[in-house]
Amino acid sequence: MKRKGKQDRRSRRVLVALGWYDYRLHRGIERYAEEHGWSLSANLAREKVLPWGWEGDGILAWLGAWDELAEFVERQNKPTVDFSYRRPHLQFPRVLEDHAHAARLVAEHFLSRGFKNFIFYSDSPNWSYEERGQGFLAALAEAGYSCVWLKWHESAWFREDREQWSRKRLWLATRLRRAPKPVAVFAANDQHALDVLEACEVADLKVPDEVAICGAENYLLAPDAMQTPISSVDTNLELLGYRGAELLDQLMDGRKPPTKPIRIPAAGVVVRKSSDLLAVSHPGVARSLRFIWEHSHEPISVKDLVGVAAMSRRALHKAFVEHLGRTPGQELHRVRIERARKLLAETDDKLDVIARACGYQSTNSFCVAFKHAVGMSPKQFRESLAK
């Protein structure tokens, strides 16, 4: 039996039929294709051009758009990976963003800043918005907080005519004006976050002092050039594309598809002015939090926080629990672990380098703390992202 050689691998032709464009998703696909010698066919689906008659080995698809694309991909009867869950009846293997994880990171971001009032905003019944909203509500509920979900498409003001934009902005401004302040708003994506920002201008609400805003997917162009740059959770789209291509390669090798969608965890919250606020009235807690954010990469301890707060250890402990629901030590630990997760996902640094960059005095103490918090060792966590 002839063994599959390098030339056979290079001859693989893959159709990119996404119906939606994000340079990071394409970059992940491109990176895998270059590493494995694929020939990629153009993403014609974005212009609603279907390449009937195409012949190749596999398809990378995003079937969240028009019906004709889904019909085309289904008829090809080729190994296929779908990046969307809009059509769950199609039995394709899927690689998806972990929307619940992204929502949890946003919830933790707001909670770490002392917010107690929360809103999730979406404007359509999109499956990804629903997952983000449910994930945000669940994460807040675990911390003992409730959340108002503003759904434009279910409001009495909803219209789909030429007045939709102005009516939506006025409706959103009215709801934000009524909300208790300060309030933290998680918008279903970055465009929704812009809706919230514009509604705040209409309602004469200060961002982030009265309304803190965080979007999702981190796709706004030149966000730091905005008068109020918008925070966003980076949903790791480049890794999504890479892992999707990797799964397709396995399917083209004849391997069995996974029984459940593969979920890609978010990379982290990119904090900008729109949510960079400490909604904590206690000055000692506020000073301690700022000190943690600025010095968590150093070997600081609760003793240092006590000094910064100018309080007794017992009083600072009580104030942290009252205002954040966590002790000073737990907050310091949480910030360090989140930094470690980000470095493990985004760099190839060795564990001893990451340990020092996160304020741990030894690799062993870092590994023990990480496994206790995440449920797996740093090495296992990094390997889980590469699978």
Summary of the structure (lengths in Angstrom):
residues: 387
radius of gyration: 23.2
end to end distance: 29.3
largest distance: 76.1
contacts: 1255
relative contact order: 0.10
helix: 51%
strand: 13%
